[in-house]
Amino acid sequence: MNAIKVFCLDSCEHSNHLKQALWDNNIEFEEIYLGSTRAIHDLRNGGFRRATAPVLQVKERFYMGNDLFPGGIMDGPFIEQCLGDH
């Protein structure tokens, strides 16, 4: 099981930017479609009833799209900090 998961939607620009940033930095992750039963189960276990794409999970911590993309712009330093201890 990967320590990093990205819950995403294909049509979500932010999801695609986040995945590309991870690929560009050779960071392995598991991609999970946000509407899937698996995503619903994992997010509920994480304490979330609703989530919007993307959601980044690093081990047991979840980071929501608003945190990753404040003002609609990817916060690279924050994402690096989230990934720092994976």
C-alpha positions as protocol buffer text, in pm:
chain_id: "A"
residue {
  index: 1
  type: MET
  ca { x: 0 y: 0 z: 0 }
}
residue {
  index: 2
  type: ASN
  ca { x: 131 y: 344 z: -93 }
}
residue {
  index: 3
  type: ALA
  ca { x: 187 y: 595 z: 185 }
}
residue {
  index: 4
  type: ILE
  ca { x: 57 y: 866 z: -50 }
}
residue {
  index: 5
  type: LYS
  ca { x: -287 y: 875 z: -209 }
}
residue {
  index: 6
  type: VAL
  ca { x: -444 y: 1134 z: -436 }
}
residue {
  index: 7
  type: PHE
  ca { x: -823 y: 1137 z: -443 }
}
residue {
  index: 8
  type: CYS
  ca { x: -909 y: 1306 z: -770 }
}
residue {
  index: 9
  type: LEU
  ca { x: -1143 y: 1363 z: -1060 }
}
residue {
  index: 10
  type: ASP
  ca { x: -1030 y: 1340 z: -1422 }
}
residue {
  index: 11
  type: SER
  ca { x: -1199 y: 1668 z: -1509 }
}
residue {
  index: 12
  type: CYS
  ca { x: -1042 y: 1858 z: -1217 }
}
residue {
  index: 13
  type: GLU
  ca { x: -758 y: 2088 z: -1321 }
}
residue {
  index: 14
  type: HIS
  ca { x: -619 y: 2097 z: -966 }
}
residue {
  index: 15
  type: SER
  ca { x: -615 y: 1718 z: -948 }
}
residue {
  index: 16
  type: ASN
  ca { x: -416 y: 1705 z: -1270 }
}
residue {
  index: 17
  type: HIS
  ca { x: -169 y: 1970 z: -1148 }
}
residue {
  index: 18
  type: LEU
  ca { x: -114 y: 1785 z: -819 }
}
residue {
  index: 19
  type: LYS
  ca { x: -57 y: 1451 z: -991 }
}
residue {
  index: 20
  type: GLN
  ca { x: 181 y: 1611 z: -1242 }
}
residue {
  index: 21
  type: ALA
  ca { x: 382 y: 1771 z: -961 }
}
residue {
  index: 22
  type: LEU
  ca { x: 416 y: 1433 z: -791 }
}
residue {
  index: 23
  type: TRP
  ca { x: 515 y: 1261 z: -1117 }
}
residue {
  index: 24
  type: ASP
  ca { x: 767 y: 1537 z: -1194 }
}
residue {
  index: 25
  type: ASN
  ca { x: 931 y: 1476 z: -856 }
}
residue {
  index: 26
  type: ASN
  ca { x: 927 y: 1094 z: -892 }
}
residue {
  index: 27
  type: ILE
  ca { x: 696 y: 1055 z: -595 }
}
residue {
  index: 28
  type: GLU
  ca { x: 497 y: 734 z: -603 }
}
residue {
  index: 29
  type: PHE
  ca { x: 130 y: 762 z: -517 }
}
residue {
  index: 30
  type: GLU
  ca { x: -195 y: 578 z: -554 }
}
residue {
  index: 31
  type: GLU
  ca { x: -460 y: 754 z: -759 }
}
residue {
  index: 32
  type: ILE
  ca { x: -817 y: 702 z: -638 }
}
residue {
  index: 33
  type: TYR
  ca { x: -1123 y: 832 z: -820 }
}
residue {
  index: 34
  type: LEU
  ca { x: -1309 y: 1057 z: -577 }
}
residue {
  index: 35
  type: GLY
  ca { x: -1651 y: 913 z: -664 }
}
residue {
  index: 36
  type: SER
  ca { x: -1550 y: 552 z: -604 }
}
residue {
  index: 37
  type: THR
  ca { x: -1665 y: 335 z: -316 }
}
residue {
  index: 38
  type: ARG
  ca { x: -1301 y: 307 z: -209 }
}
residue {
  index: 39
  type: ALA
  ca { x: -1264 y: 686 z: -187 }
}
residue {
  index: 40
  type: ILE
  ca { x: -1585 y: 723 z: 10 }
}
residue {
  index: 41
  type: HIS
  ca { x: -1474 y: 451 z: 252 }
}
residue {
  index: 42
  type: ASP
  ca { x: -1120 y: 589 z: 297 }
}
residue {
  index: 43
  type: LEU
  ca { x: -1238 y: 948 z: 343 }
}
residue {
  index: 44
  type: ARG
  ca { x: -1509 y: 850 z: 591 }
}
residue {
  index: 45
  type: ASN
  ca { x: -1251 y: 654 z: 788 }
}
residue {
  index: 46
  type: GLY
  ca { x: -1044 y: 973 z: 787 }
}
residue {
  index: 47
  type: GLY
  ca { x: -1336 y: 1163 z: 939 }
}
residue {
  index: 48
  type: PHE
  ca { x: -1470 y: 1328 z: 624 }
}
residue {
  index: 49
  type: ARG
  ca { x: -1829 y: 1309 z: 503 }
}
residue {
  index: 50
  type: ARG
  ca { x: -1767 y: 1523 z: 196 }
}
residue {
  index: 51
  type: ALA
  ca { x: -1460 y: 1622 z: 4 }
}
residue {
  index: 52
  type: THR
  ca { x: -1382 y: 1805 z: -315 }
}
residue {
  index: 53
  type: ALA
  ca { x: -1098 y: 1716 z: -545 }
}
residue {
  index: 54
  type: PRO
  ca { x: -816 y: 1691 z: -497 }
}
residue {
  index: 55
  type: VAL
  ca { x: -746 y: 1539 z: -159 }
}
residue {
  index: 56
  type: LEU
  ca { x: -391 y: 1439 z: -71 }
}
residue {
  index: 57
  type: GLN
  ca { x: -343 y: 1168 z: 190 }
}
residue {
  index: 58
  type: VAL
  ca { x: 4 y: 1116 z: 335 }
}
residue {
  index: 59
  type: LYS
  ca { x: -1 y: 822 z: 573 }
}
residue {
  index: 60
  type: GLU
  ca { x: -291 y: 902 z: 808 }
}
residue {
  index: 61
  type: ARG
  ca { x: -312 y: 1277 z: 735 }
}
residue {
  index: 62
  type: PHE
  ca { x: -549 y: 1430 z: 483 }
}
residue {
  index: 63
  type: TYR
  ca { x: -499 y: 1761 z: 305 }
}
residue {
  index: 64
  type: MET
  ca { x: -794 y: 1921 z: 129 }
}
residue {
  index: 65
  type: GLY
  ca { x: -792 y: 2104 z: -202 }
}
residue {
  index: 66
  type: ASN
  ca { x: -843 y: 2443 z: -33 }
}
residue {
  index: 67
  type: ASP
  ca { x: -521 y: 2387 z: 162 }
}
residue {
  index: 68
  type: LEU
  ca { x: -328 y: 2265 z: -141 }
}
residue {
  index: 69
  type: PHE
  ca { x: -458 y: 2535 z: -377 }
}
residue {
  index: 70
  type: PRO
  ca { x: -533 y: 2848 z: -171 }
}
residue {
  index: 71
  type: GLY
  ca { x: -683 y: 3113 z: -396 }
}
residue {
  index: 72
  type: GLY
  ca { x: -680 y: 2859 z: -679 }
}
residue {
  index: 73
  type: ILE
  ca { x: -300 y: 2845 z: -701 }
}
residue {
  index: 74
  type: MET
  ca { x: -96 y: 2538 z: -606 }
}
residue {
  index: 75
  type: ASP
  ca { x: 103 y: 2595 z: -287 }
}
residue {
  index: 76
  type: GLY
  ca { x: 419 y: 2400 z: -374 }
}
residue {
  index: 77
  type: PRO
  ca { x: 601 y: 2467 z: -45 }
}
residue {
  index: 78
  type: PHE
  ca { x: 297 y: 2350 z: 155 }
}
residue {
  index: 79
  type: ILE
  ca { x: 270 y: 2033 z: -53 }
}
residue {
  index: 80
  type: GLU
  ca { x: 643 y: 1967 z: -6 }
}
residue {
  index: 81
  type: GLN
  ca { x: 593 y: 2011 z: 369 }
}
residue {
  index: 82
  type: CYS
  ca { x: 303 y: 1763 z: 363 }
}
residue {
  index: 83
  type: LEU
  ca { x: 519 y: 1510 z: 181 }
}
residue {
  index: 84
  type: GLY
  ca { x: 824 y: 1574 z: 394 }
}
residue {
  index: 85
  type: ASP
  ca { x: 787 y: 1274 z: 620 }
}
residue {
  index: 86
  type: HIS
  ca { x: 637 y: 1019 z: 384 }
}
